[in-house]
Amino acid sequence: MIPPHALPAACAGIIAGSIATFAQMLLWWFDGTPVIDTLLRDARLTAAIVMGTGVLGQGPAWRWDVMAWATAIHFALSFIYALIAWPLARTLSVPASISIGALYGATIYVINLHGFTHVFPWFDVSRGWVTILTHLVFGASLFASCVLLARRMPRPHRFGSSNR
């Protein structure tokens, strides 16, 4: 059964994933890291989960299939993390959601970059302060998006109640 909050959670995940990607690219730029080359590298790292390690050795050339898989995987994970966060996040105030969301992002960083790397060791190269901050931004924007989207959702009517 699809949970009733699946659509707003998916929207929150897409919003947060997009904000976090933009923040990460901005942080790379501030750090002097080659933005496009690093984005393409990280896309190969992510796509290798599905496509295999053969995509890891390729240079920074653009490949639509690598970008498509990387995007699909990132948004799928964002959706899953949003479904998990929704029940708590929707009940918070915006300031509280940002703080608790940042902690959630830190937890996701540990899971992704220290847990998943036991299965996908090639992600070790992505560890660092930019990735930590990016995950904090993801969590904060995810929780804030959940709060704001929950406020826009129609409230269910009780049976027999007036619609006035």
C-alpha positions as CSV (number, residue, x, y, z in Angstrom):
1,M,0.0,0.0,0.0
2,I,1.3,3.5,-0.9
3,P,1.4,5.8,2.2
4,P,-0.8,8.9,1.9
5,H,2.3,11.1,2.3
6,A,4.2,9.5,-0.6
7,L,3.6,12.3,-3.1
8,P,4.5,15.2,-0.8
9,A,7.5,13.2,0.5
10,A,8.7,12.6,-3.1
11,C,8.4,16.4,-3.7
12,A,10.3,17.1,-0.5
13,G,13.0,14.7,-1.6
14,I,13.3,16.2,-5.0
15,I,13.4,19.7,-3.6
16,A,16.1,18.8,-1.0
17,G,18.1,16.8,-3.4
18,S,18.2,19.7,-5.9
19,I,19.1,22.2,-3.2
20,A,21.8,19.9,-1.8
21,T,23.3,19.4,-5.3
22,F,23.4,23.1,-5.9
23,A,25.0,23.7,-2.5
24,Q,27.6,21.0,-3.2
25,M,28.5,22.5,-6.5
26,L,28.8,26.0,-4.8
27,L,31.0,24.5,-2.1
28,W,33.3,22.9,-4.6
29,W,33.6,26.2,-6.4
30,F,34.4,28.0,-3.1
31,D,37.0,25.3,-2.4
32,G,38.6,25.6,-5.8
33,T,37.6,22.1,-6.7
34,P,36.8,21.6,-10.5
35,V,33.0,21.6,-10.3
36,I,32.1,19.8,-13.5
37,D,34.9,17.2,-13.3
38,T,33.9,16.4,-9.7
39,L,30.2,16.3,-10.5
40,L,30.9,13.8,-13.3
41,R,33.2,11.8,-11.0
42,D,30.5,11.6,-8.4
43,A,27.9,10.6,-11.0
44,R,30.2,7.7,-12.1
45,L,30.6,6.7,-8.4
46,T,26.8,6.6,-8.0
47,A,26.0,5.0,-11.3
48,A,28.5,2.2,-10.6
49,I,26.1,0.9,-8.0
50,V,23.9,-0.2,-10.9
51,M,26.2,-0.2,-13.9
52,G,29.2,-1.9,-12.3
53,T,32.7,-0.7,-11.6
54,G,33.5,-0.5,-15.3
55,V,32.2,3.1,-15.3
56,L,34.7,4.2,-12.6
57,G,37.8,4.2,-14.8
58,Q,36.4,6.5,-17.4
59,G,37.5,10.2,-17.6
60,P,35.3,13.2,-17.0
61,A,33.5,12.9,-20.3
62,W,29.7,13.3,-20.2
63,R,27.6,10.1,-20.6
64,W,23.9,10.4,-20.6
65,D,23.4,6.8,-19.2
66,V,25.8,7.5,-16.3
67,M,24.0,10.8,-15.5
68,A,20.6,9.1,-15.8
69,W,21.4,6.3,-13.4
70,A,23.2,8.7,-10.9
71,T,20.2,11.0,-10.9
72,A,17.7,8.1,-10.5
73,I,19.7,6.6,-7.6
74,H,20.1,10.0,-5.9
75,F,16.4,10.8,-6.2
76,A,15.3,7.3,-5.1
77,L,17.5,7.7,-2.0
78,S,16.1,11.2,-1.4
79,F,12.6,9.8,-1.7
80,I,13.3,6.9,0.7
81,Y,14.9,9.3,3.2
82,A,11.9,11.7,2.8
83,L,9.4,8.9,3.5
84,I,11.3,8.0,6.7
85,A,11.5,11.7,7.8
86,W,8.0,12.7,6.9
87,P,6.1,11.5,10.1
88,L,8.4,13.5,12.4
89,A,9.3,16.4,10.1
90,R,5.7,17.4,9.3
91,T,4.9,18.1,12.9
92,L,7.8,20.5,13.6
93,S,8.1,24.3,13.3
94,V,10.3,25.5,10.4
95,P,13.2,26.5,12.7
96,A,13.1,23.2,14.6
97,S,12.8,21.3,11.3
98,I,16.0,23.0,10.0
99,S,18.0,22.0,13.2
100,I,16.6,18.5,13.4
101,G,16.9,18.1,9.7
102,A,20.6,19.0,9.8
103,L,21.1,16.2,12.4
104,Y,19.2,13.9,10.1
105,G,21.5,14.9,7.3
106,A,24.5,14.1,9.5
107,T,23.1,10.7,10.1
108,I,22.6,10.1,6.4
109,Y,26.2,11.2,5.8
110,V,27.4,8.5,8.3
111,I,25.2,5.9,6.7
112,N,26.1,6.8,3.1
113,L,29.8,7.5,3.4
114,H,30.8,5.2,6.3
115,G,28.2,2.4,6.0
116,F,27.6,2.0,2.3
117,T,31.3,2.3,1.6
118,H,31.7,-1.2,3.1
119,V,29.6,-2.4,0.1
120,F,30.7,0.3,-2.4
121,P,34.3,1.2,-1.3
122,W,34.8,3.6,-4.2
123,F,32.8,6.2,-2.4
124,D,35.7,6.8,0.0
125,V,37.0,9.5,-2.3
126,S,33.8,11.5,-1.7
127,R,34.4,11.9,2.1
128,G,35.2,15.4,3.3
129,W,33.9,18.7,4.6
130,V,32.0,19.5,1.4
131,T,30.1,16.3,1.5
132,I,29.4,16.6,5.2
133,L,28.0,20.2,4.7
134,T,26.0,19.0,1.7
135,H,24.3,16.3,3.8
136,L,23.5,18.9,6.5
137,V,21.9,21.1,3.8
138,F,20.0,18.1,2.4
139,G,18.6,17.2,5.8
140,A,17.7,20.7,6.7
141,S,16.0,21.4,3.4
142,L,14.3,18.0,3.5
143,F,12.7,18.6,6.9
144,A,11.8,22.2,6.1
145,S,10.2,21.1,2.8
146,C,8.2,18.4,4.6
147,V,6.9,21.0,7.1
148,L,6.0,23.5,4.4
149,L,4.4,20.8,2.1
150,A,2.5,19.3,5.1
151,R,0.9,22.8,5.8
152,R,-0.3,22.9,2.2
153,M,-1.9,19.4,2.2
154,P,-5.7,19.3,2.5
155,R,-7.0,18.2,5.8
156,P,-9.2,15.1,5.8
157,H,-12.8,15.7,6.8
158,R,-14.3,13.6,9.5
159,F,-17.4,11.6,8.7
160,G,-20.5,13.5,9.7
161,S,-18.7,16.8,10.3
162,S,-19.8,20.1,8.7
163,N,-17.8,21.4,5.8
164,R,-18.3,25.1,6.8
